[in-house]
Amino acid sequence: MFKTGDIVLIKGKGLFSLLTTFGYFFRHGIFTNIKASRITHTANFINDREIVEAISPKIVLKEFPYKENFEVWRRKTIKNNDLIKNELLAWVNKPYSFFSLLVIMIVGILRIEFLFKGIGHTGSICSELTQKAHLKDGYDFNGEKATDLTTPYDIARDIYKHPERFEKI
């Protein structure tokens, strides 16, 4: 059923979800997509049962654990699943990027995104990992060919905005 490159959108619950959604409103203003703002985490399938996921303290390969509050989407135009899979596997055991998380929160509040584009770092957060993997196959979720500062909202907004490019699994 699931394939390499499938994207898992996870709907957050609780205080963290509320804070994340609040941060999206700061960053994107009144144009925030309400449906996308409920997505607080992403993960990526590398085969029919395993995902690569950026969770603290590091990026892991594991069996798909989610039972509720998630959606799985497939890009209709994937050219080479191996490019996506290899990029995801290359990140396994690398650190989760608390730096990115902090920068995204600061950028959202102060609206100073331009200061942090292209800074680079050794770790990744969930949505940056999704962007990196799909950029290898030529797809750009945030329209900037940048991986830093890509949020779960950016991934979800692109999927919901372009139903002709994705199918819900």
Steps between C-alpha positions, in 0.01 A plus 500: 500500500768755597796578274837669519447875493157498662466787745340469841331812636440475875238712672625620834313493826545692821708800595780444246247491219336819623837679518599377154172619348544836674850521350361439150263793543793721601703391200227494235248748638133495416568298186580192707331187367302376802502135387876505442560676832380188685795302358789512746721214381599312183664165432597315182449142384798316354304181432155358575549486879799711609542874537790735551404753764679795659422484870713605791783419552572362150357395166378140511389215276208312653180308440202726432355562850200730448144380556309831494532872423698455180460513122720340235549675166678391183647730238363406159818605320779313681766425241747298706406346835861395557616862510249571776578180690877552484471858623280394791728212598805727483349703785431207735684542834584863430387745769161659531547874447385692805675796334253492209207473735619802698571704186157420356334624819711818508440564129126455548481752780743762365441445127872498420510191279736663249779499762497121531452369145785276393678493836543124491536266795584138569163380627146512372144530619221287356382734226850602391570129452188463282606801293858373460387155384249627245737769370730214397218385271436854375199600710503816712234540771575859595585639156842622606718190447606553860488237770566708808194653662257266322223426749234228518256778409695568177480133401128468587408832338659392172324163506159652576549785252593267212271196504587439134857417612416266789268216586385406845580139587 
